[in-house]
């Protein structure tokens, strides 16, 4: 069984009274344990596609299946429960709650899932140690660097042990050292069996993945391995 499958998924928006396809008949799939990066220029539809997969947006057409279950027909409550239980989602940009400590930010999805029998604090401490930030458990988001903020968001996305981690531009606006730290962390997560789906416009980030797909004008096409070098991706993006 495929973990994730999109069949002809599309989403239209209106601009200046004219309809256009932000996501245009996309079909792709992932197996358990895959690591797929989707690259593309700004405005190519990457974030819309990711939000459709995560169930934050509904497609106008096509089908999305996760763990064999069609998600398009799920209502908001059921989709939120599925996402919180089985998907870790790291949105683009700042996403931590500013009035919550780092520890409380990481624990939050656990409590929203309704779990009560296990130790949320113990798991949060474990994940913060895993991302190298246990010493900042009592700090607040305003006290963190960009790279630290991103790593806390990843820890939060992992609190319910999801089968897939979905990240939107996880290394955007970070310095070289922070990018390396975040990608090393994501590679370790993948090596332990969690599937990864990233969207990015940074070719160095995409180079860490097993599979690469190119998104252009709402359409997605997988890149052959021999073309997935940085030079090859530059040429594809320029084409």
C-alpha positions in Angstrom: 0.0 0.0 0.0 1.3 3.5 -0.9 1.6 5.8 2.1 0.6 8.9 0.1 -1.0 9.1 -3.4 -2.3 12.1 -5.4 -4.3 11.4 -8.5 -5.0 14.4 -10.8 -5.2 16.8 -7.8 -5.8 20.4 -8.7 -6.6 23.8 -7.1 -7.7 27.0 -8.8 -7.6 30.6 -7.6 -8.9 33.8 -9.0 -6.6 36.7 -9.9 -7.9 39.8 -11.5 -11.2 38.0 -12.2 -9.4 35.3 -14.1 -9.1 31.7 -12.8 -5.7 30.0 -12.8 -4.5 26.6 -11.7 -2.1 27.0 -8.7 -1.9 23.2 -8.7 -2.6 21.6 -12.0 -3.5 17.9 -12.3 -0.7 16.6 -10.0 -0.3 12.9 -9.6 2.5 11.5 -7.4 3.0 8.9 -4.7 5.2 8.1 -1.7 6.0 4.8 0.0 6.6 4.5 3.7 10.1 5.7 4.5 10.5 7.8 1.3 12.4 11.1 1.3 11.0 13.4 -1.5 11.9 17.0 -2.1 9.8 19.1 -4.4 11.7 22.1 -5.8 10.5 25.1 -7.7 10.6 28.8 -8.0 8.5 31.1 -5.7 4.9 31.1 -7.0 5.1 27.7 -8.6 2.4 26.2 -6.4 4.6 24.3 -3.8 3.0 25.6 -0.7 -0.6 25.2 -2.1 0.3 21.6 -2.9 1.7 20.9 0.5 -1.3 22.4 2.2 -3.6 20.1 0.1 -1.6 17.1 1.1 -1.7 18.1 4.8 -5.5 18.7 4.5 -5.3 22.4 5.3 -6.7 23.1 1.8 -9.1 21.0 -0.2 -8.4 20.4 -3.9 -11.0 21.5 -6.4 -10.6 18.2 -8.3 -8.7 14.9 -8.1 -8.1 12.5 -5.2 -5.6 12.4 -2.3 -5.1 9.2 -0.3 -3.1 8.8 2.9 -2.6 5.4 4.4 -5.2 4.1 2.0 -7.9 6.6 3.2 -9.3 9.3 0.9 -8.8 12.6 2.7 -10.7 15.0 0.4 -14.1 13.9 1.7 -13.1 14.2 5.4 -14.6 17.1 7.4 -12.3 19.6 9.2 -12.5 17.7 12.5 -11.6 14.3 11.0 -8.8 15.7 8.9 -7.3 17.7 11.8 -7.4 14.5 13.9 -5.7 12.5 11.1 -3.1 15.2 10.5 -2.3 15.5 14.3 -2.1 11.8 14.7 -0.2 10.7 11.6 1.4 13.8 10.0 4.0 16.1 11.4 3.7 19.5 9.7 6.3 22.3 9.7 4.9 25.4 8.0 7.0 28.0 6.4 8.2 30.9 8.5 7.5 31.6 12.2 5.0 29.1 13.6 5.7 28.9 17.3 3.2 30.4 19.8 5.0 33.4 21.2 3.4 33.2 24.7 4.2 29.6 25.1 7.6 28.3 26.3 9.6 26.1 24.0 8.5 23.1 26.1 4.8 24.0 25.9 5.1 24.6 22.1 6.5 21.1 21.6 3.9 19.5 23.9 0.9 21.2 22.4 0.0 18.7 19.6 0.2 15.9 22.1 -2.5 17.4 24.2 -4.6 18.4 21.2 -4.6 14.7 20.2 -6.4 13.8 23.4 -3.7 11.5 24.7 -3.6 11.4 28.5 -2.0 8.1 29.5 1.6 8.8 28.4 4.2 11.3 29.5 4.1 14.3 27.2 6.7 16.1 29.1 9.1 13.2 29.0 8.7 12.8 25.2 9.1 16.6 24.7 12.3 16.6 26.7 13.6 13.6 24.6 12.8 15.5 21.3 14.3 18.7 22.5 17.5 16.8 23.4 17.3 15.2 20.0 17.3 18.6 18.3 20.0 19.9 20.6 17.8 22.4 22.5 16.9 20.8 25.8 18.7 23.6 27.6 16.2 26.1 26.1 13.1 24.3 27.2 12.0 27.2 29.4 12.9 29.9 26.9 10.3 31.7 24.7 10.3 32.0 20.9 11.4 35.6 20.9 14.7 34.5 22.6 15.5 31.9 19.8 17.6 32.3 16.6 16.1 31.3 13.3 17.7 27.9 13.3 16.6 27.2 16.8 13.1 28.2 16.0 13.0 25.8 13.1 14.4 22.9 15.2 11.7 23.5 17.8 9.1 23.4 15.1 10.5 20.1 13.9 10.4 18.7 17.5 6.8 19.8 17.9 5.9 18.1 14.6 7.4 14.8 15.9 5.7 14.8 19.3 3.0 12.3 18.2 5.5 10.0 16.3 4.0 10.7 12.8 4.5 8.4 9.9 5.4 11.4 7.7 7.0 14.7 8.3 6.0 17.5 5.9 8.1 20.6 5.9 7.5 23.8 3.8 10.9 25.6 3.1 12.5 24.2 6.3 15.8 26.0 5.6 14.6 29.3 4.2 16.2 32.5 5.6 18.8 30.5 7.6 22.5 30.9 7.6 24.8 28.1 6.2 25.5 26.6 9.7 21.8 26.5 10.6 20.9 25.0 7.3 23.4 22.2 7.8 22.1 21.6 11.3 18.5 21.4 10.2 19.2 19.1 7.3 21.4 16.8 9.5 18.5 16.6 11.9 16.0 15.7 9.1 18.3 13.1 7.7 18.6 11.4 11.1 14.8 11.5 11.4 14.5 9.8 8.0 17.1 7.2 8.8 14.9 6.1 11.8 12.0 5.4 9.5 9.9 8.6 9.2 9.0 9.5 5.6 10.0 13.1 4.7 8.2 15.4 2.2 9.9 18.8 1.8 9.3 21.7 -0.6 12.1 24.1 -1.2 13.6 26.4 -3.7 17.1 25.7 -2.3 19.0 23.2 -4.3 21.5 22.3 -1.6 18.5 21.3 0.6 17.0 19.1 -2.1 20.4 17.3 -2.6 19.9 15.5 0.8 16.8 13.7 -0.5 16.3 10.3 -2.2 13.9 11.6 -4.8 13.4 15.0 -6.3 10.5 16.4 -8.2 10.3 19.7 -10.1 7.2 22.0 -9.8 6.6 24.5 -12.5 3.4 26.5 -13.1 1.4 24.1 -10.9 2.6 20.9 -12.5 5.0 18.3 -10.9 7.4 16.0 -12.7 9.9 13.7 -11.0 13.6 14.3 -11.8 15.7 11.4 -12.9 18.5 10.6 -10.5 21.2 11.4 -13.1 19.7 15.0 -13.4 19.4 15.5 -9.6 22.8 17.1 -9.2 22.9 20.8 -8.3 24.0 21.7 -11.8 21.2 19.5 -13.3 18.6 21.1 -11.1 19.8 24.6 -12.0 19.4 23.7 -15.6 15.9 22.3 -15.1 14.8 25.4 -13.1 16.2 27.7 -15.9 14.4 25.7 -18.6 
